[in-house]
């Protein structure tokens, strides 16, 4: 999946239309979107940060779906739209929890101790 697909879906959720892109320079928006996408995907599946929106990433459909709402949440926060940020935050949290609950194996991270006599 291309990161631009996540960006376009998030932009539509935020109410940013194709007319906005036709009439305005979206360079700053795309820079913020890349940062937002990198943050959301790292949170979901520890994907390394991308340098451009045209890069492809290997993620599941559930991770991409949650990433869209995470991107919309971060962009809403960046533009000061707290009402939308609150809405997207709840949706991202729910989708993130659903995605993370699919983890079936937990790695033992407790330190090993030697037996005492």
Residue pairs with C-beta under 8 A, 6 or more apart in sequence:
1 56
1 57
1 59
1 64
2 53
2 54
2 55
2 56
2 57
3 34
3 37
3 50
3 52
3 53
3 54
3 55
3 56
3 57
4 53
4 54
5 64
6 37
6 64
6 67
6 68
6 71
7 30
7 33
7 34
7 37
7 53
7 71
9 68
10 33
10 36
10 37
10 68
10 69
10 71
10 72
10 75
11 29
11 33
11 75
13 68
13 69
13 72
13 88
14 72
14 75
14 76
14 81
14 84
16 29
20 26
29 75
30 53
32 74
32 75
32 78
33 53
33 71
33 75
34 50
34 51
34 52
34 53
35 74
36 70
36 71
36 73
36 74
36 75
36 78
37 50
37 53
37 67
37 71
38 47
38 49
38 50
39 70
39 74
40 66
40 67
40 70
40 71
40 73
40 74
40 92
41 47
41 57
41 59
41 63
41 67
41 70
42 48
42 49
43 70
43 96
44 59
44 63
44 66
44 67
44 70
44 96
44 99
44 100
45 59
45 60
45 63
47 57
47 59
50 57
59 67
60 99
62 95
62 98
62 99
62 102
63 99
65 95
66 92
66 95
66 96
66 98
66 99
69 88
69 91
69 92
69 95
70 88
70 92
70 96
72 84
72 88
72 92
73 85
73 88
73 89
73 91
73 92
76 82
76 84
76 85
76 88
77 85
